[in-house]
Amino acid sequence: MSEFHINPNAVPVPPTVATTYVTDVNSPAVPAANILDVFGGNYELDNILGIQTDGSSGGNVLTIQLTNRLAGQVDTVDNATENLIVFPTVPPLSDGTYLLRFDISAFNHDDHGSGATFEVQGTITSNAGTITLNGTPTRIMVGDTTIFNVSLIDVQPGAGIISLRVTGVLGKLITWRGILTYVYSGV
């Protein structure tokens, strides 16, 4: 038989915790009163790994960020055209090639249960501040083709931006949500 004794006069020993967390950017994150707030987030700038940690430059917030990623949401009324996602190119994008992939979900509020999803993929090239769309983006649509077959989704390199535009359907209120992820190769 074994015995276990508890000393009633013993002072509890606090657990050993890290006092500094080294991060990829804005390092370090430093807990305040042994508390470190950890959040998730998106970061639009390029990182080949697609993820990074941000330490809030000595604050007690650590953010785990998915990089090379932007998100957007917009409603269209009737057949209006709206920018769903805008990828700013000012200051100019680095010279190189960008593979853009948009994942989109659309919901028709007027015909409940009517919706569609889209994958749009395209390539742009940036050269000395000039953005060129290479070829025609591919589009895959799954969903209610009676409504969304007439919806227009296109990638437009404009003055200082690359935008994914969506066009609604006459007589319909549609909510669009999308995520852009990209892969960059260049200088």
LINFEN-V891561 format. One record per residue. N is the residue number from 0. SS is DSSP state (h for helix, s for strand, l for the rest). PHI is phi in whole degrees, -180 to 180 (NA if undefined). NEAR is the number of other C-alpha atoms within 12 Angstrom. Layout:
((N SS PHI NEAR) (N SS PHI NEAR))
This chain:
((0 l NA 3) (1 l -107 4) (2 l -120 5) (3 l -134 6) (4 l -118 8) (5 l -113 9) (6 l -84 8) (7 l -68 7) (8 l -95 7) (9 l -73 8) (10 l -90 8) (11 l -60 9) (12 l -95 7) (13 l -66 7) (14 l -66 8) (15 l -79 7) (16 l -126 15) (17 l -67 16) (18 l -104 19) (19 l -147 23) (20 s -119 29) (21 l -77 25) (22 l -124 24) (23 l -68 21) (24 s -134 22) (25 l 50 21) (26 l -78 22) (27 l -102 25) (28 s -102 31) (29 l -125 28) (30 l -60 24) (31 s -110 17) (32 l 55 12) (33 l 62 17) (34 s -119 18) (35 l -122 24) (36 s -84 21) (37 s -118 21) (38 s -127 17) (39 s -106 17) (40 s -169 21) (41 s -108 26) (42 s -141 26) (43 l -80 28) (44 l -78 27) (45 l -72 25) (46 l -150 23) (47 l -57 17) (48 l -80 16) (49 l 82 22) (50 s -155 25) (51 s -156 28) (52 s -112 31) (53 s -123 33) (54 l -95 29) (55 h 57 27) (56 h 51 22) (57 h 97 22) (58 l -79 26) (59 l -99 27) (60 s -117 29) (61 s -117 33) (62 s -112 32) (63 s -97 24) (64 s -112 28) (65 s -82 28) (66 s -101 29) (67 l 56 30) (68 s -151 32) (69 s -134 32) (70 s -134 31) (71 s -158 28) (72 s -146 26) (73 s -154 28) (74 s -106 29) (75 s -114 31) (76 s -115 22) (77 l 59 23) (78 l -102 21) (79 l -71 22) (80 s -108 24) (81 s -133 30) (82 s -80 31) (83 s -85 37) (84 s -134 35) (85 s -120 33) (86 s -104 39) (87 s -69 21) (88 l -112 28) (89 l -114 17) (90 l -63 16) (91 l -54 20) (92 l -62 31) (93 l -63 23) (94 l -59 21) (95 s 155 22) (96 s -113 24) (97 s -123 32) (98 s -90 27) (99 s -107 38) (100 s -129 34) (101 s -109 42) (102 s -112 33) (103 s -131 36) (104 s -125 33) (105 s -129 40) (106 s -127 31) (107 s -92 31) (108 l -71 22) (109 l -81 19) (110 l -122 17) (111 l -51 15) (112 l 91 14) (113 s -96 23) (114 s -161 30) (115 s -159 28) (116 s -124 29) (117 s -136 34) (118 s -121 29) (119 s -123 32) (120 s -131 31) (121 s -149 33) (122 s -129 30) (123 s -123 38) (124 s -124 30) (125 s -113 30) (126 s -142 19) (127 l 53 15) (128 l 88 21) (129 s -96 24) (130 s -102 31) (131 s -124 28) (132 s -83 26) (133 s -92 20) (134 s 72 13) (135 s -106 16) (136 s -59 23) (137 s -86 20) (138 s -139 23) (139 s -118 21) (140 s -125 27) (141 s -130 21) (142 s 146 22) (143 l -72 22) (144 h -74 17) (145 h -69 16) (146 h -99 32) (147 h -86 32) (148 l -64 22) (149 l -92 18) (150 l -70 34) (151 s -105 26) (152 s -128 40) (153 s -145 31) (154 s -104 39) (155 s -123 31) (156 s -80 31) (157 s -108 22) (158 l -69 18) (159 l 85 20) (160 s -146 27) (161 s -119 35) (162 s -126 35) (163 s -101 42) (164 s -107 34) (165 s -124 40) (166 s -120 32) (167 l -77 33) (168 l -124 31) (169 l -53 19) (170 l 82 16) (171 l -127 26) (172 s -102 26) (173 s -123 37) (174 s -99 31) (175 s -114 38) (176 s -131 31) (177 s -152 33) (178 s -131 33) (179 s -106 38) (180 s -121 37) (181 s -141 34) (182 s -123 28) (183 s -115 29) (184 s -138 20) (185 s 173 17) (186 l -82 13))
